[in-house]
Amino acid sequence: MPEMSSFKNKEEALAQIEEAGYHVFAADYPAIKNDFHWHDFDSLIYITKGELTVTEQSTGDSITVTAGTKLVAGAGVVHREESSGYSAIIGLSIAPHLLTRPVEKLPPYSN
């Protein structure tokens, strides 16, 4: 599961992202229920509004986080997300314009 902690405000989130040397952006996400996928970058996700549930494929474990929660998500972890909508400040380990497409990569399945 992603590492979780809390943060106090937007300024703290931005300072932590800058300290990590990550690239920052803010986003509002509509309702989502996606399939299992993975990313080829690390991320720091600061939930500022709403609720997000993340389920890891390998363990089946789920966590639900709300505003004020920080998630540290590592590259290559197969997971899925479900939310009725949320907002976040996100730090990416690579610049957004360098993201490979698709950003949500399908996991390999064994027969």
Phi and psi in degrees as a GROMACS rama.xvg file:
@    title "Ramachandran Plot"
@    xaxis  label "Phi"
@    yaxis  label "Psi"
@TYPE xy
-63.2904  149.474  PRO-2
-71.0092  137.333  GLU-3
-120.708  147.542  MET-4
-157.408  -176.111  SER-5
-114.649  163.555  SER-6
-139.943  157.21  PHE-7
-88.6441  -41.2992  LYS-8
-162.011  176.641  ASN-9
-58.3326  -41.6077  LYS-10
-60.9252  -41.6639  GLU-11
-64.7487  -42.4484  GLU-12
-60.5704  -47.7048  ALA-13
-63.4859  -39.4999  LEU-14
-64.4339  -41.16  ALA-15
-66.9088  -38.9549  GLN-16
-65.0488  -44.0732  ILE-17
-63.3398  -43.3383  GLU-18
-60.9519  -35.4256  GLU-19
-75.7178  -12.4004  ALA-20
77.4809  21.155  GLY-21
-90.8055  167.476  TYR-22
-98.2857  130.904  HIS-23
-103.199  145.244  VAL-24
-155.6  156.663  PHE-25
-114.005  146.724  ALA-26
-149.79  148.205  ALA-27
-109.718  124.384  ASP-28
-109.018  132.828  TYR-29
-74.0239  -179.585  PRO-30
-53.7222  139.846  ALA-31
-147.292  143.731  ILE-32
-149.153  94.1713  LYS-33
-102.303  171.943  ASN-34
-83.4101  168.489  ASP-35
-60.2084  138.317  PHE-36
-159.186  175.918  HIS-37
-143.246  166.606  TRP-38
-124.6  153.895  HIS-39
-100.395  31.0463  ASP-40
-146.373  156.5  PHE-41
-87.0408  153.63  ASP-42
-146.057  152.723  SER-43
-114.699  122.037  LEU-44
-120.183  118.257  ILE-45
-109.287  106.663  TYR-46
-75.5121  121.655  ILE-47
-107.663  -16.4899  THR-48
-159.94  142.386  LYS-49
86.5125  -159.373  GLY-50
-142.815  143.838  GLU-51
-136.555  132.172  LEU-52
-110.466  128.597  THR-53
-118.278  129.984  VAL-54
-118.334  128.467  THR-55
-90.1437  132.592  GLU-56
-66.4904  -45.2795  GLN-57
-64.6764  -31.5661  SER-58
-107.844  -22.3185  THR-59
78.6248  -0.2794  GLY-60
-71.113  142.077  ASP-61
-124.021  147.102  SER-62
-131.487  145.639  ILE-63
-117.884  126.866  THR-64
-120.644  153  VAL-65
-126.866  -178.498  THR-66
-52.3822  137.216  ALA-67
94.4169  1.40524  GLY-68
-102.862  137.088  THR-69
-108.957  131.318  LYS-70
-111.825  136.027  LEU-71
-109.535  111.14  VAL-72
-113.314  127.467  ALA-73
-89.8007  151.509  GLY-74
-60.9994  146.184  ALA-75
85.0691  -4.76478  GLY-76
-82.5901  121.729  VAL-77
-79.5504  125.6  VAL-78
-153.133  172.186  HIS-79
-138.984  160.212  ARG-80
-126.226  149.064  GLU-81
-142.24  134.692  GLU-82
-161.49  151.935  SER-83
-90.2655  7.06809  SER-84
128.292  138.745  GLY-85
-156.204  163.333  TYR-86
-120.973  148.833  SER-87
-153.206  152.867  ALA-88
-103.168  127.83  ILE-89
-124.379  137.211  ILE-90
-111.16  128.314  GLY-91
-110.616  143.212  LEU-92
-71.6174  -14.2335  SER-93
-128.957  156.882  ILE-94
-63.2021  138.093  ALA-95
-52.7842  -36.5836  PRO-96
-71.8119  -10.0935  HIS-97
-98.1704  1.33211  LEU-98
-61.1601  134.813  LEU-99
-80.3649  153.068  THR-100
-108.58  141.785  ARG-101
-71.9594  154.527  PRO-102
-68.8371  -39.3499  VAL-103
-91.8966  105.129  GLU-104
-92.3035  137.089  LYS-105
-72.101  139.391  LEU-106
-76.6988  152.631  PRO-107
-73.249  141.19  PRO-108
-114.501  140.091  TYR-109
-95.9214  151.622  SER-110
